[in-house]
Each structure stands twice: as C-alpha cells, then as structure tokens.
Amino acid sequence: MSRNSSTVWLPRSRRSPAVARQRVAVLLSSVPDGERFLDSGLVVATELVTNAVLHGTPVGRLIYFALDVDLSRLRIEVHDSLGDHRPVLAAPGLDGETGRGLRLVDSLTKRWGCCPRRPVGKIVWGEVAA
C-alpha cells in the first residue's frame, strides 16, 4: 500500500465529527487493506474532532483535520486554535457522561500526543497501528 493522505477544514460544529468519520472511511476505502484501520480510526477521529469542537476551537475558527495512511499505520491529526488547552487523560467518574474520549484514543492508538501549532494553537494526533 502506498502512502495516501487527506485534509479538510472543518467548522466548529456538532456535525464535524461525522464529516471526519466520512473522510476516514473514504480514504481507507481507496487504499488496499485500508479496512484494517477503519474501526479504530473512526473512533479516534470522532474523539479528537469532538474535543476540538468542545474544548479547542473558539466560535468563528476552523479545525484542520489531516489523515495519512501507509502500510503500518493511520495517522490522524486535529489542529485547533487554543494551544493553552492541552488534552489531559482524566479518570472519569462512574456516573460521568464525559471524560472517556482520550481514554479511548489512548487504548486504540499505538501512540498519541499533542504539540504546539505555529503561529497559534495545537495539534493533537494519534496513530492507529495495523
């Protein structure tokens, strides 16, 4: 499988995670053996974009969503404009309805992280292994 990528600017909208999932599905359907990344890739994309919508992007700003896939991994990047709101792996309460997204990302990726985005913001990324 050769290296393939896809990028898109997403609005700060509750619909953006669905658009991100669609981009993952389309990219992975276009590459041989891409389906082996599909289930985990859909969840990771959803969680990272949802976090950017809820916590990392002020009204009127966009989210940059980037995918890159090769033989060994699917890399998902979400760029937002609030660099001072870094993701934190929290222990959600038993009755809490939020706080599980990064735990899912952590369990479904071989590695993930966050780095500054110049001139403003941050990049949260995850790599799903085959």
C-alpha positions as CSV (number, residue, x, y, z in Angstrom):
1,M,0.0,0.0,0.0
2,S,1.4,3.4,-0.9
3,R,1.1,6.4,1.3
4,N,-2.2,8.3,0.9
5,S,-3.5,11.4,2.7
6,S,-6.5,13.7,3.0
7,T,-7.1,17.1,4.6
8,V,-10.1,19.3,5.2
9,W,-11.0,22.4,7.2
10,L,-14.0,21.7,9.5
11,P,-16.3,24.2,11.1
12,R,-16.8,24.3,14.9
13,S,-20.0,22.3,14.6
14,R,-21.6,19.2,16.1
15,R,-21.6,17.8,12.6
16,S,-17.8,17.9,12.2
17,P,-17.1,14.6,13.8
18,A,-19.4,12.9,11.3
19,V,-17.6,14.7,8.4
20,A,-14.3,13.5,9.9
21,R,-15.6,9.9,10.1
22,Q,-16.7,10.1,6.4
23,R,-13.2,11.3,5.4
24,V,-11.6,8.4,7.2
25,A,-13.9,5.9,5.6
26,V,-13.4,7.3,2.1
27,L,-9.6,7.4,2.4
28,L,-9.4,3.9,3.8
29,S,-11.7,2.5,1.1
30,S,-9.3,3.9,-1.5
31,V,-6.2,2.0,-0.3
32,P,-5.5,-1.7,-0.3
33,D,-6.1,-3.2,3.2
34,G,-7.3,0.1,4.5
35,E,-10.2,-1.6,6.3
36,R,-7.8,-2.9,8.9
37,F,-7.6,0.7,10.3
38,L,-11.3,1.5,9.9
39,D,-12.9,0.7,13.2
40,S,-10.2,2.2,15.4
41,G,-9.7,5.1,13.0
42,L,-13.4,6.1,13.1
43,V,-13.4,6.2,16.9
44,V,-10.1,8.1,17.2
45,A,-11.2,10.7,14.6
46,T,-14.5,11.2,16.3
47,E,-13.0,11.7,19.7
48,L,-10.2,14.1,18.6
49,V,-12.6,16.2,16.5
50,T,-15.2,16.3,19.2
51,N,-12.6,17.5,21.7
52,A,-11.5,20.2,19.3
53,V,-15.1,21.3,18.8
54,L,-15.9,21.4,22.5
55,H,-12.6,22.5,24.0
56,G,-10.1,23.8,21.5
57,T,-11.9,26.0,19.0
58,P,-13.5,29.4,19.6
59,V,-16.6,30.4,17.7
60,G,-15.7,31.6,14.2
61,R,-12.5,29.5,14.0
62,L,-11.9,26.3,11.9
63,I,-10.4,22.9,12.7
64,Y,-7.8,21.4,10.4
65,F,-8.3,17.7,10.0
66,A,-5.5,15.6,8.4
67,L,-5.1,11.9,7.7
68,D,-2.1,10.0,6.4
69,V,-2.0,6.2,5.9
70,D,0.8,3.9,4.9
71,L,1.5,0.2,5.3
72,S,2.0,0.3,9.0
73,R,-0.4,3.0,10.4
74,L,-3.1,5.5,10.0
75,R,-2.1,9.0,11.4
76,I,-4.9,11.3,12.4
77,E,-4.2,15.0,13.2
78,V,-6.6,17.6,14.5
79,H,-5.3,21.2,14.6
80,D,-7.2,23.7,16.7
81,S,-6.5,27.3,17.8
82,L,-6.3,27.1,21.6
83,G,-2.8,26.0,22.5
84,D,-3.3,26.6,26.2
85,H,-6.0,23.9,26.4
86,R,-3.9,20.8,26.2
87,P,-5.6,17.3,26.4
88,V,-5.4,15.5,29.7
89,L,-6.1,11.9,30.4
90,A,-8.6,12.1,33.2
91,A,-10.2,9.4,35.2
92,P,-14.0,9.8,34.6
93,G,-16.4,9.2,37.4
94,L,-18.6,6.1,37.3
95,D,-21.7,8.3,36.6
96,G,-20.0,10.8,34.4
97,E,-21.1,11.1,30.8
98,T,-17.9,12.8,29.6
99,G,-14.2,12.3,30.1
100,R,-13.8,9.0,28.3
101,G,-12.7,10.2,24.9
102,L,-9.0,10.4,25.4
103,R,-9.1,7.1,27.3
104,L,-10.5,5.6,24.1
105,V,-7.8,7.3,22.0
106,D,-5.1,6.0,24.3
107,S,-6.4,2.4,24.1
108,L,-6.9,2.4,20.3
109,T,-3.7,4.0,19.2
110,K,-0.1,2.8,19.3
111,R,0.8,6.3,20.3
112,W,-0.8,9.8,20.5
113,G,0.2,13.2,21.7
114,C,0.0,16.9,21.5
115,C,2.4,19.6,20.2
116,P,2.2,23.3,19.6
117,R,1.0,24.6,16.2
118,R,2.6,27.8,15.0
119,P,1.7,30.5,15.0
120,V,-1.2,29.6,17.2
121,G,-2.9,26.6,18.6
122,K,-2.0,22.9,19.0
123,I,-2.0,19.6,17.1
124,V,-3.5,16.6,18.8
125,W,-2.6,13.4,16.9
126,G,-2.9,9.7,17.1
127,E,-1.5,6.7,15.2
128,V,-3.6,3.6,14.7
129,A,-1.5,0.5,14.0
130,A,-2.4,-2.2,11.6
